[in-house]
């Protein structure tokens, strides 16, 4: 591992810790909903960008924005949505087979998983689940980013 990669990973972890702490604070201590959190974040981002835009305009600084840098290839988009459709389709087919009752082992496996998820939902607050979910989403995005980067190179 190169020296810059270690700092980058530490920076990502620190940023993720800060974001997770803010999500936990917003949902647990302020008793706000996740929709309220997203609204607050979007308002802060919009105001920050507006202030930076006004500041740059006053200082006559032009900021080059190349929207092509923000785009992903058509193949990458197709593979992402194909993976998503396959995942949803597989989950739907498993639940359909379990609901018929023909496969007893699958049926009991689904019942046990749903019961465990229900128990976790009763024991753990929604903010904690949101905090853990944010880490899981960040991990999946990092894996997806590395996969797309490996495929493109």
N, C-alpha and C positions, 0 to 999 in steps of 0.2 A: 504494500500500500504506500502511496506517495504521501509526502508530508502535507500537502494541500488538501488531500482527500480526508484526512483525519480531522482537520479543522472544519471542513465543510460538514462532515457528519456530526461533529460536536455542535456546530451552529444550528443544524437542523433539529437536533435533539433538544437544544436549549429553546429554540423557537417553538417547538412542539410542546414543551413543558409549559411555557408561558401561555400559549393558546389554550391548552388543556386546563390550566389553572383559572383562566378567565372564564371559560365555559362552565367549569364547576362552580365558581363564585356566582356567576350570573344565574345559573339554574338552581343551585342549592340554597345559597344564602339570600338571594333576592327573590326567590320563589317566582321567577319569571319563566316563560315558556321558551322553547327553542326558536319559535317564530319571532319572538321578541328579540332574542339574541341576534338572529340573522338580520333583522331590521336595524338594530343598533349598529352592527358591524357595517352594513351598507351605508348608513347615514354618515358614520365616521369616515369611511373611505371616500365617499362622495365629497364631503366637506374638505377633507385633506387634499384631494386632487384639485378641487376648485381653488383652494388657497395657494397651492403650489403653482397652478396655472396662472393665477393673478400675479404671484410673485415673479415668475419667469417672464411674464409679459411686461411688468414694470421694469425689470432689469434687462430687457431686450435680449433674452436668452432664448434661442430656438432649440426645441427638443425634437430631434428626429424620431419619428415613430414609423417603424416599418411593420405594417400588419402582417406581412408574409412570414415574419419571425414567429408570430403567435399561432400560425396554422400548422396542422398536422397533415400528413399525406392522406390521400383518399384510401390507400390500402390500409394504413393504420386505423383510420376511422371505421372502415368496414370490418376489420378484424376485431376491434373493440366491441362493436355492436353485435357481431356474430357470436362472440364469446358470451355477451350478456344474454342474447336470445337463447343460446344453448343452455346456459345455466338456469334461466327461468323455465325453459321447456323441460329440462331434466327434473327440476323440483316439482313441477306440475305433474309430470308423468309418475314420479315416485308417490306423490300424494294420491293420485288417481288409482294406482295399483293397490296402495295400502287401503284405500277406502272400499275397494271391492271385497276385501277380506279373503281373497284366494291365497295370498302369501302371508301366513300367520306370523312368521318371523319378522317380515318387513312391517307388518301392522303394529306389532308390539314394540319394535324399534322406534317407529314414528311416535307412538303413544308415549314412550319413555322420554324421548327427546322433547316433545311438547310439554310434558309434565315438568321436566327439569327447567325448561325455559320459563314456565309459569312460576315455579318455585323461586328461581333467580329474580324474576320480576317482582315478586312479593318481598323478597329479602333486601334487594338493592334498590336505592332510589333511582329515579329517572335521570338525574344529573350524573350519577356514577356510570350508568349505562351509556349516556351520551359521551362522557369522558373516555370510556373504554372504546366506544365505537369510533370516536375521532382518531384514536391511535390505530385502530384496525384499518380505517379508511386511508390514513396517511401511509401505513405500511403497504397496503395494496397499491396505492398510487406510486410509491417508490419502486415497487416491483414492476409495475406496468411501465414506468419511465425507463427502467433499466432494460426491460424486454424490447421496447420500441427502439431504444438507442442501439442495442445489439443487432436488431433486425436491419436497421438503416445503415450500419457500418459494415 
